[in-house]
């Protein structure tokens, strides 16, 4: 999923994580999902974190990560693409979602 173009200096960036089971049916994760953000070509995450434990707006499995600061001080650079890897489990089965955004 493409999360969009994000201006460098943004302090309120967020992205969704939609928990789904192996049939792609929206399903609440067993626990709060974790995420890692990588610069294109990087092998070490720039940022790691944990998403919210509860559903957003009563939508099954919908978790919204918010409040990330996309700044030079946090290691981001204009013109770079960043990849988000969100991981969670549903009924003890590992699931992963991938997304990306471009800093402008």
ZAMARGU-4260 file (C-alpha; in steps of 0.2 Angstrom, whole numbers, plus 5000, padded with zeros to 4 digits):
<rodrens>
0) 5000/5000/5000 | 5006/5017/4996 | 5004/5029/5011 | 5008/5045/5000 | 5020/5059/4999
5) 5025/5066/5016 | 5034/5083/5017 | 5050/5083/5027 | 5046/5091/5044 | 5029/5083/5046
10) 5026/5078/5064 | 5009/5070/5063 | 5012/5056/5050 | 5002/5040/5052 | 4998/5024/5043
15) 4984/5011/5044 | 4987/4992/5048 | 4972/4981/5044 | 4972/4965/5052 | 4967/4951/5041
20) 4967/4932/5042 | 4973/4920/5029 | 4957/4922/5019 | 4959/4941/5019 | 4944/4944/5031
25) 4946/4958/5043 | 4951/4951/5059 | 4958/4958/5076 | 4976/4954/5079 | 4980/4943/5094
30) 4990/4958/5101 | 4996/4975/5096 | 5004/4975/5079 | 5023/4980/5078 | 5030/4990/5064
35) 5047/4994/5057 | 5052/5008/5045 | 5066/5005/5033 | 5074/5017/5020 | 5075/5010/5003
40) 5090/4998/5002 | 5093/4998/5021 | 5095/4982/5031 | 5092/4990/5048 | 5076/4998/5053
45) 5076/5017/5055 | 5061/5016/5067 | 5052/5002/5076 | 5037/5003/5086 | 5020/4996/5092
50) 5003/5000/5085 | 4988/5002/5095 | 4980/4987/5104 | 4962/4991/5101 | 4952/4993/5085
55) 4950/5011/5078 | 4932/5017/5076 | 4925/5000/5080 | 4932/4993/5063 | 4937/4975/5065
60) 4956/4974/5065 | 4959/4992/5060 | 4973/5000/5069 | 4980/5017/5065 | 4998/5022/5070
65) 4999/5041/5072 | 5011/5054/5078 | 5027/5050/5069 | 5039/5064/5066 | 5047/5063/5048
70) 5061/5075/5052 | 5080/5076/5048 | 5083/5074/5066 | 5075/5057/5066 | 5085/5051/5050
75) 5073/5055/5036 | 5078/5064/5020 | 5069/5072/5006 | 5068/5062/4990 | 5069/5045/4999
80) 5057/5031/4999 | 5053/5022/5015 | 5045/5005/5018 | 5034/5000/5032 | 5033/4982/5038
85) 5019/4979/5050 | 5018/4962/5059 | 5005/4954/5069 | 4997/4937/5073 | 4979/4931/5071
90) 4975/4915/5080 | 4994/4912/5082 | 4997/4913/5064 | 5010/4926/5058 | 5004/4940/5046
95) 5014/4954/5038 | 5008/4969/5029 | 5020/4980/5018 | 5018/4998/5014 | 5028/5013/5008
100) 5029/5032/5008 | 5040/5045/4999 | 5047/5060/5009 | 5047/5076/4999
</rodrens>
